[in-house]
Amino acid sequence: MRLDSGLLLTILWLCYSLCLQPRFNDFRWRLQQYLPLPDGPTLATTGNKAIDAALEVLKREREREKAVEVKKGATLLSSAADQDEEMVDETGQPQTQVDEVDNALKILVRNATEEFGFIPRDVYEGVFDLPAVKEQHTIATTNLDFSNLMTTVKEFSENRGISSSTSHRVIVVFPIDYIPRLDRWGMDFKSIRIRKKVVELMLLQEDRKLREMCDFLRRIREGSTLAGWIFEAMVHRKLSCGWEDESRPQPIPMKSDEHDPPAFSVDLSSPPPYP
Protein backbone atom coordinates (compact mmCIF):
# COMPACT_ATOMS: atom_id res chain seq x y z
CA MET A 1 0.00 0.00 0.00
CA ARG A 2 1.50 3.33 -1.05
CA LEU A 3 1.18 5.98 1.67
CA ASP A 4 1.26 9.72 1.11
CA SER A 5 2.49 12.14 3.77
CA GLY A 6 -1.02 12.62 5.17
CA LEU A 7 -1.56 8.90 5.72
CA LEU A 8 1.91 8.51 7.21
CA LEU A 9 1.14 11.25 9.71
CA THR A 10 -2.15 9.53 10.53
CA ILE A 11 -0.36 6.24 11.22
CA LEU A 12 2.18 8.04 13.43
CA TRP A 13 -0.64 9.69 15.36
CA LEU A 14 -2.38 6.32 15.80
CA CYS A 15 0.88 4.80 17.07
CA TYR A 16 1.34 7.54 19.67
CA SER A 17 -2.31 7.57 20.74
CA LEU A 18 -2.43 3.78 21.13
CA CYS A 19 -0.81 4.05 24.57
CA LEU A 20 -3.81 6.07 25.82
CA GLN A 21 -6.16 3.10 25.44
CA PRO A 22 -7.18 1.22 28.61
CA ARG A 23 -5.92 -2.14 27.34
CA PHE A 24 -2.55 -0.88 26.16
CA ASN A 25 -0.36 -1.68 29.18
CA ASP A 26 -1.67 -5.21 29.63
CA PHE A 27 -1.45 -6.01 25.91
CA ARG A 28 2.05 -4.55 25.66
CA TRP A 29 3.27 -6.56 28.65
CA ARG A 30 1.82 -9.81 27.28
CA LEU A 31 3.29 -9.20 23.81
CA GLN A 32 6.71 -8.42 25.25
CA GLN A 33 6.91 -11.88 26.84
CA TYR A 34 7.15 -13.48 23.37
CA LEU A 35 9.64 -11.10 21.74
CA PRO A 36 11.93 -11.35 19.93
CA LEU A 37 10.26 -13.91 17.69
CA PRO A 38 11.98 -17.29 17.60
CA ASP A 39 13.51 -18.47 14.35
CA GLY A 40 11.64 -21.10 12.41
CA PRO A 41 8.61 -21.41 10.15
CA THR A 42 6.05 -21.88 12.93
CA LEU A 43 5.17 -20.10 16.14
CA ALA A 44 4.21 -21.75 19.39
CA THR A 45 0.69 -20.87 20.56
CA THR A 46 0.42 -18.74 23.67
CA GLY A 47 -3.12 -19.64 24.69
CA ASN A 48 -4.23 -16.07 23.98
CA LYS A 49 -5.88 -15.66 20.55
CA ALA A 50 -5.18 -11.93 20.37
CA ILE A 51 -1.47 -12.40 21.12
CA ASP A 52 -1.23 -15.37 18.75
CA ALA A 53 -2.73 -13.24 15.95
CA ALA A 54 -0.35 -10.37 16.71
CA LEU A 55 2.66 -12.68 16.61
CA GLU A 56 1.49 -14.10 13.28
CA VAL A 57 1.34 -10.56 11.83
CA LEU A 58 4.87 -9.90 13.08
CA LYS A 59 6.11 -13.17 11.58
CA ARG A 60 4.62 -12.28 8.19
CA GLU A 61 6.28 -8.87 8.33
CA ARG A 62 9.63 -10.48 9.16
CA GLU A 63 9.26 -12.86 6.22
CA ARG A 64 8.31 -9.96 3.93
CA GLU A 65 11.38 -7.98 5.00
CA LYS A 66 13.62 -11.00 4.44
CA ALA A 67 12.16 -11.48 0.96
CA VAL A 68 12.84 -7.84 0.14
CA GLU A 69 16.43 -8.18 1.34
CA VAL A 70 16.97 -11.31 -0.73
CA LYS A 71 15.46 -9.63 -3.78
CA LYS A 72 17.84 -6.71 -3.40
CA GLY A 73 20.75 -9.07 -3.11
CA ALA A 74 21.36 -8.23 0.56
CA THR A 75 23.37 -10.65 2.65
CA LEU A 76 21.70 -11.79 5.87
CA LEU A 77 24.15 -11.89 8.76
CA SER A 78 23.88 -14.44 11.54
CA SER A 79 25.08 -13.93 15.09
CA ALA A 80 28.39 -15.44 16.13
CA ALA A 81 28.03 -18.54 18.27
CA ASP A 82 30.05 -17.02 21.11
CA GLN A 83 28.02 -13.81 21.29
CA ASP A 84 24.75 -13.07 23.01
CA GLU A 85 21.77 -13.06 20.65
CA GLU A 86 20.97 -9.41 19.99
CA MET A 87 18.90 -7.65 17.38
CA VAL A 88 20.72 -4.80 15.67
CA ASP A 89 18.97 -1.80 14.21
CA GLU A 90 19.95 0.17 11.09
CA THR A 91 22.52 2.21 13.03
CA GLY A 92 24.36 -0.94 14.13
CA GLN A 93 23.41 -0.49 17.79
CA PRO A 94 21.91 -3.34 19.84
CA GLN A 95 18.14 -3.18 19.93
CA THR A 96 16.71 -3.40 23.44
CA GLN A 97 13.58 -5.32 24.34
CA VAL A 98 11.80 -2.00 24.79
CA ASP A 99 12.67 -1.04 21.20
CA GLU A 100 11.57 -4.50 20.08
CA VAL A 101 8.05 -4.25 21.50
CA ASP A 102 7.63 -0.62 20.39
CA ASN A 103 8.56 -1.53 16.82
CA ALA A 104 6.20 -4.50 16.99
CA LEU A 105 3.33 -2.22 18.04
CA LYS A 106 4.04 0.07 15.07
CA ILE A 107 3.81 -2.92 12.73
CA LEU A 108 0.52 -3.97 14.32
CA VAL A 109 -0.91 -0.48 13.90
CA ARG A 110 0.08 -0.39 10.23
CA ASN A 111 -1.44 -3.84 9.68
CA ALA A 112 -4.69 -2.71 11.33
CA THR A 113 -4.93 0.30 9.01
CA GLU A 114 -4.41 -1.96 5.99
CA GLU A 115 -7.09 -4.34 7.23
CA PHE A 116 -9.73 -1.92 8.48
CA GLY A 117 -8.86 1.61 7.38
CA PHE A 118 -7.91 4.64 9.47
CA ILE A 119 -10.82 5.01 11.89
CA PRO A 120 -9.10 5.04 15.33
CA ARG A 121 -11.64 2.72 17.00
CA ASP A 122 -11.10 0.05 14.35
CA VAL A 123 -7.32 0.42 14.45
CA TYR A 124 -7.11 0.10 18.25
CA GLU A 125 -9.39 -2.94 18.23
CA GLY A 126 -7.42 -4.37 15.30
CA VAL A 127 -4.26 -4.24 17.42
CA PHE A 128 -5.66 -5.50 20.73
CA ASP A 129 -8.03 -8.17 19.37
CA LEU A 130 -7.40 -8.79 15.69
CA PRO A 131 -9.36 -12.10 15.40
CA ALA A 132 -12.59 -10.62 16.82
CA VAL A 133 -12.47 -7.47 14.69
CA LYS A 134 -11.61 -9.43 11.55
CA GLU A 135 -14.58 -11.73 12.14
CA GLN A 136 -16.92 -8.75 12.58
CA HIS A 137 -15.76 -7.17 9.33
CA THR A 138 -15.87 -10.48 7.45
CA ILE A 139 -19.50 -11.03 8.49
CA ALA A 140 -20.40 -7.46 7.54
CA THR A 141 -18.66 -7.73 4.18
CA THR A 142 -20.36 -11.04 3.36
CA ASN A 143 -23.80 -9.66 4.28
CA LEU A 144 -23.43 -6.51 2.16
CA ASP A 145 -25.24 -7.39 -1.07
CA PHE A 146 -25.73 -5.00 -3.97
CA SER A 147 -29.19 -3.80 -2.85
CA ASN A 148 -27.86 -3.18 0.66
CA LEU A 149 -25.02 -1.08 -0.72
CA MET A 150 -27.32 1.01 -2.89
CA THR A 151 -29.68 1.60 0.04
CA THR A 152 -26.79 2.74 2.21
CA VAL A 153 -25.54 5.24 -0.38
CA LYS A 154 -29.04 6.59 -1.02
CA GLU A 155 -29.72 6.95 2.72
CA PHE A 156 -26.52 8.90 3.33
CA SER A 157 -27.05 11.11 0.29
CA GLU A 158 -30.54 12.08 1.44
CA ASN A 159 -30.23 12.10 5.25
CA ARG A 160 -26.48 12.28 5.97
CA GLY A 161 -26.71 9.18 8.08
CA ILE A 162 -26.09 5.43 7.93
CA SER A 163 -28.42 3.28 10.00
CA SER A 164 -27.07 -0.12 8.96
CA SER A 165 -24.56 -1.57 11.41
CA THR A 166 -23.29 -3.76 8.56
CA SER A 167 -22.41 -0.75 6.43
CA HIS A 168 -20.45 0.86 9.27
CA ARG A 169 -17.99 -2.04 9.06
CA VAL A 170 -17.53 -1.66 5.31
CA ILE A 171 -18.11 1.98 4.27
CA VAL A 172 -16.37 5.18 5.34
CA VAL A 173 -17.62 8.72 4.65
CA PHE A 174 -15.39 11.80 4.49
CA PRO A 175 -15.68 15.52 3.67
CA ILE A 176 -14.40 16.71 0.30
CA ASP A 177 -13.97 20.07 -1.42
CA TYR A 178 -15.19 22.09 1.53
CA ILE A 179 -17.27 25.08 0.45
CA PRO A 180 -18.57 27.57 3.05
CA ARG A 181 -22.19 26.84 3.96
CA LEU A 182 -22.23 23.77 1.72
CA ASP A 183 -21.07 20.37 2.98
CA ARG A 184 -19.88 17.89 0.39
CA TRP A 185 -19.10 14.29 1.24
CA GLY A 186 -17.60 11.24 -0.38
CA MET A 187 -17.98 7.54 0.35
CA ASP A 188 -15.52 4.71 -0.11
CA PHE A 189 -14.70 1.26 1.20
CA LYS A 190 -12.85 1.44 4.52
CA SER A 191 -9.65 -0.22 3.27
CA ILE A 192 -8.12 -1.81 0.19
CA ARG A 193 -8.60 -5.30 1.65
CA ILE A 194 -12.27 -4.68 2.46
CA ARG A 195 -12.83 -3.21 -0.99
CA LYS A 196 -11.26 -6.23 -2.68
CA LYS A 197 -13.45 -8.62 -0.69
CA VAL A 198 -16.65 -6.67 -1.37
CA VAL A 199 -15.90 -6.39 -5.08
CA GLU A 200 -15.11 -10.12 -5.28
CA LEU A 201 -18.50 -10.89 -3.73
CA MET A 202 -20.28 -8.37 -5.96
CA LEU A 203 -18.77 -10.00 -9.04
CA LEU A 204 -20.65 -13.18 -8.19
CA GLN A 205 -23.73 -11.27 -9.35
CA GLU A 206 -24.77 -11.42 -12.98
CA ASP A 207 -23.65 -8.66 -15.34
CA ARG A 208 -27.09 -7.09 -15.56
CA LYS A 209 -27.27 -6.45 -11.80
CA LEU A 210 -23.75 -5.08 -11.76
CA ARG A 211 -24.57 -2.65 -14.55
CA GLU A 212 -27.70 -1.55 -12.70
CA MET A 213 -25.74 -1.00 -9.50
CA CYS A 214 -22.94 0.89 -11.27
CA ASP A 215 -25.45 3.09 -13.10
CA PHE A 216 -27.32 3.81 -9.85
CA LEU A 217 -24.22 4.70 -7.84
CA ARG A 218 -22.66 6.96 -10.45
CA ARG A 219 -25.81 9.12 -10.49
CA ILE A 220 -25.34 9.91 -6.79
CA ARG A 221 -22.41 12.21 -6.09
CA GLU A 222 -21.49 10.44 -2.84
CA GLY A 223 -21.52 7.03 -4.55
CA SER A 224 -19.32 7.88 -7.54
CA THR A 225 -16.14 6.41 -6.01
CA LEU A 226 -17.90 3.13 -5.20
CA ALA A 227 -19.28 3.03 -8.75
CA GLY A 228 -15.75 3.45 -10.06
CA TRP A 229 -14.45 0.43 -8.12
CA ILE A 230 -17.31 -1.76 -9.34
CA PHE A 231 -16.85 -0.61 -12.94
CA GLU A 232 -13.12 -1.30 -12.72
CA ALA A 233 -13.77 -4.81 -11.43
CA MET A 234 -16.26 -5.45 -14.24
CA VAL A 235 -13.68 -4.40 -16.82
CA HIS A 236 -11.06 -6.65 -15.21
CA ARG A 237 -13.47 -9.58 -15.40
CA LYS A 238 -14.14 -8.90 -19.06
CA LEU A 239 -10.43 -8.78 -19.80
CA SER A 240 -9.92 -12.09 -18.01
CA CYS A 241 -13.09 -14.02 -18.87
CA GLY A 242 -14.76 -12.38 -21.87
CA TRP A 243 -18.46 -11.61 -22.30
CA GLU A 244 -21.38 -13.77 -21.22
CA ASP A 245 -22.98 -13.12 -24.59
CA GLU A 246 -20.95 -15.23 -27.02
CA SER A 247 -22.41 -13.35 -30.01
CA ARG A 248 -20.32 -10.32 -29.05
CA PRO A 249 -16.68 -10.02 -30.16
CA GLN A 250 -14.61 -11.69 -27.47
CA PRO A 251 -11.53 -9.96 -26.03
CA ILE A 252 -8.18 -11.72 -26.03
CA PRO A 253 -7.91 -13.67 -22.75
CA MET A 254 -5.61 -11.94 -20.27
CA LYS A 255 -4.30 -12.64 -16.80
CA SER A 256 -3.67 -10.23 -13.95
CA ASP A 257 -1.05 -10.02 -11.22
CA GLU A 258 -1.70 -9.51 -7.51
CA HIS A 259 -0.88 -5.80 -7.44
CA ASP A 260 -3.33 -3.01 -6.72
CA PRO A 261 -4.38 -1.94 -9.26
CA PRO A 262 -3.64 -5.16 -11.15
CA ALA A 263 -1.63 -5.20 -14.36
CA PHE A 264 -2.94 -7.34 -17.23
CA SER A 265 -0.93 -9.31 -19.75
CA VAL A 266 -1.87 -11.61 -22.61
CA ASP A 267 -2.16 -15.24 -21.54
CA LEU A 268 -0.25 -17.02 -24.31
CA SER A 269 -1.22 -20.42 -22.93
CA SER A 270 -4.92 -19.81 -23.76
CA PRO A 271 -6.26 -20.51 -27.26
CA PRO A 272 -7.25 -17.43 -29.30
CA PRO A 273 -10.97 -16.50 -29.14
CA TYR A 274 -11.28 -16.34 -32.91
CA PRO A 275 -10.82 -19.16 -35.43
C-alpha positions in Angstrom: 0.0 0.0 0.0 1.5 3.3 -1.0 1.2 6.0 1.7 1.3 9.7 1.1 2.5 12.1 3.8 -1.0 12.6 5.2 -1.6 8.9 5.7 1.9 8.5 7.2 1.1 11.2 9.7 -2.2 9.5 10.5 -0.4 6.2 11.2 2.2 8.0 13.4 -0.6 9.7 15.4 -2.4 6.3 15.8 0.9 4.8 17.1 1.3 7.5 19.7 -2.3 7.6 20.7 -2.4 3.8 21.1 -0.8 4.1 24.6 -3.8 6.1 25.8 -6.2 3.1 25.4 -7.2 1.2 28.6 -5.9 -2.1 27.3 -2.6 -0.9 26.2 -0.4 -1.7 29.2 -1.7 -5.2 29.6 -1.4 -6.0 25.9 2.1 -4.6 25.7 3.3 -6.6 28.6 1.8 -9.8 27.3 3.3 -9.2 23.8 6.7 -8.4 25.2 6.9 -11.9 26.8 7.2 -13.5 23.4 9.6 -11.1 21.7 11.9 -11.3 19.9 10.3 -13.9 17.7 12.0 -17.3 17.6 13.5 -18.5 14.4 11.6 -21.1 12.4 8.6 -21.4 10.1 6.0 -21.9 12.9 5.2 -20.1 16.1 4.2 -21.8 19.4 0.7 -20.9 20.6 0.4 -18.7 23.7 -3.1 -19.6 24.7 -4.2 -16.1 24.0 -5.9 -15.7 20.6 -5.2 -11.9 20.4 -1.5 -12.4 21.1 -1.2 -15.4 18.7 -2.7 -13.2 16.0 -0.4 -10.4 16.7 2.7 -12.7 16.6 1.5 -14.1 13.3 1.3 -10.6 11.8 4.9 -9.9 13.1 6.1 -13.2 11.6 4.6 -12.3 8.2 6.3 -8.9 8.3 9.6 -10.5 9.2 9.3 -12.9 6.2 8.3 -10.0 3.9 11.4 -8.0 5.0 13.6 -11.0 4.4 12.2 -11.5 1.0 12.8 -7.8 0.1 16.4 -8.2 1.3 17.0 -11.3 -0.7 15.5 -9.6 -3.8 17.8 -6.7 -3.4 20.8 -9.1 -3.1 21.4 -8.2 0.6 23.4 -10.6 2.7 21.7 -11.8 5.9 24.1 -11.9 8.8 23.9 -14.4 11.5 25.1 -13.9 15.1 28.4 -15.4 16.1 28.0 -18.5 18.3 30.1 -17.0 21.1 28.0 -13.8 21.3 24.8 -13.1 23.0 21.8 -13.1 20.6 21.0 -9.4 20.0 18.9 -7.7 17.4 20.7 -4.8 15.7 19.0 -1.8 14.2 20.0 0.2 11.1 22.5 2.2 13.0 24.4 -0.9 14.1 23.4 -0.5 17.8 21.9 -3.3 19.8 18.1 -3.2 19.9 16.7 -3.4 23.4 13.6 -5.3 24.3 11.8 -2.0 24.8 12.7 -1.0 21.2 11.6 -4.5 20.1 8.1 -4.2 21.5 7.6 -0.6 20.4 8.6 -1.5 16.8 6.2 -4.5 17.0 3.3 -2.2 18.0 4.0 0.1 15.1 3.8 -2.9 12.7 0.5 -4.0 14.3 -0.9 -0.5 13.9 0.1 -0.4 10.2 -1.4 -3.8 9.7 -4.7 -2.7 11.3 -4.9 0.3 9.0 -4.4 -2.0 6.0 -7.1 -4.3 7.2 -9.7 -1.9 8.5 -8.9 1.6 7.4 -7.9 4.6 9.5 -10.8 5.0 11.9 -9.1 5.0 15.3 -11.6 2.7 17.0 -11.1 0.1 14.4 -7.3 0.4 14.5 -7.1 0.1 18.2 -9.4 -2.9 18.2 -7.4 -4.4 15.3 -4.3 -4.2 17.4 -5.7 -5.5 20.7 -8.0 -8.2 19.4 -7.4 -8.8 15.7 -9.4 -12.1 15.4 -12.6 -10.6 16.8 -12.5 -7.5 14.7 -11.6 -9.4 11.6 -14.6 -11.7 12.1 -16.9 -8.8 12.6 -15.8 -7.2 9.3 -15.9 -10.5 7.5 -19.5 -11.0 8.5 -20.4 -7.5 7.5 -18.7 -7.7 4.2 -20.4 -11.0 3.4 -23.8 -9.7 4.3 -23.4 -6.5 2.2 -25.2 -7.4 -1.1 -25.7 -5.0 -4.0 -29.2 -3.8 -2.8 -27.9 -3.2 0.7 -25.0 -1.1 -0.7 -27.3 1.0 -2.9 -29.7 1.6 0.0 -26.8 2.7 2.2 -25.5 5.2 -0.4 -29.0 6.6 -1.0 -29.7 7.0 2.7 -26.5 8.9 3.3 -27.1 11.1 0.3 -30.5 12.1 1.4 -30.2 12.1 5.3 -26.5 12.3 6.0 -26.7 9.2 8.1 -26.1 5.4 7.9 -28.4 3.3 10.0 -27.1 -0.1 9.0 -24.6 -1.6 11.4 -23.3 -3.8 8.6 -22.4 -0.8 6.4 -20.5 0.9 9.3 -18.0 -2.0 9.1 -17.5 -1.7 5.3 -18.1 2.0 4.3 -16.4 5.2 5.3 -17.6 8.7 4.7 -15.4 11.8 4.5 -15.7 15.5 3.7 -14.4 16.7 0.3 -14.0 20.1 -1.4 -15.2 22.1 1.5 -17.3 25.1 0.4 -18.6 27.6 3.0 -22.2 26.8 4.0 -22.2 23.8 1.7 -21.1 20.4 3.0 -19.9 17.9 0.4 -19.1 14.3 1.2 -17.6 11.2 -0.4 -18.0 7.5 0.3 -15.5 4.7 -0.1 -14.7 1.3 1.2 -12.8 1.4 4.5 -9.7 -0.2 3.3 -8.1 -1.8 0.2 -8.6 -5.3 1.6 -12.3 -4.7 2.5 -12.8 -3.2 -1.0 -11.3 -6.2 -2.7 -13.4 -8.6 -0.7 -16.6 -6.7 -1.4 -15.9 -6.4 -5.1 -15.1 -10.1 -5.3 -18.5 -10.9 -3.7 -20.3 -8.4 -6.0 -18.8 -10.0 -9.0 -20.6 -13.2 -8.2 -23.7 -11.3 -9.3 -24.8 -11.4 -13.0 -23.6 -8.7 -15.3 -27.1 -7.1 -15.6 -27.3 -6.5 -11.8 -23.8 -5.1 -11.8 -24.6 -2.7 -14.6 -27.7 -1.6 -12.7 -25.7 -1.0 -9.5 -22.9 0.9 -11.3 -25.5 3.1 -13.1 -27.3 3.8 -9.8 -24.2 4.7 -7.8 -22.7 7.0 -10.5 -25.8 9.1 -10.5 -25.3 9.9 -6.8 -22.4 12.2 -6.1 -21.5 10.4 -2.8 -21.5 7.0 -4.6 -19.3 7.9 -7.5 -16.1 6.4 -6.0 -17.9 3.1 -5.2 -19.3 3.0 -8.8 -15.7 3.4 -10.1 -14.4 0.4 -8.1 -17.3 -1.8 -9.3 -16.9 -0.6 -12.9 -13.1 -1.3 -12.7 -13.8 -4.8 -11.4 -16.3 -5.4 -14.2 -13.7 -4.4 -16.8 -11.1 -6.6 -15.2 -13.5 -9.6 -15.4 -14.1 -8.9 -19.1 -10.4 -8.8 -19.8 -9.9 -12.1 -18.0 -13.1 -14.0 -18.9 -14.8 -12.4 -21.9 -18.5 -11.6 -22.3 -21.4 -13.8 -21.2 -23.0 -13.1 -24.6 -21.0 -15.2 -27.0 -22.4 -13.4 -30.0 -20.3 -10.3 -29.0 -16.7 -10.0 -30.2 -14.6 -11.7 -27.5 -11.5 -10.0 -26.0 -8.2 -11.7 -26.0 -7.9 -13.7 -22.7 -5.6 -11.9 -20.3 -4.3 -12.6 -16.8 -3.7 -10.2 -13.9 -1.1 -10.0 -11.2 -1.7 -9.5 -7.5 -0.9 -5.8 -7.4 -3.3 -3.0 -6.7 -4.4 -1.9 -9.3 -3.6 -5.2 -11.2 -1.6 -5.2 -14.4 -2.9 -7.3 -17.2 -0.9 -9.3 -19.8 -1.9 -11.6 -22.6 -2.2 -15.2 -21.5 -0.2 -17.0 -24.3 -1.2 -20.4 -22.9 -4.9 -19.8 -23.8 -6.3 -20.5 -27.3 -7.2 -17.4 -29.3 -11.0 -16.5 -29.1 -11.3 -16.3 -32.9 -10.8 -19.2 -35.4 
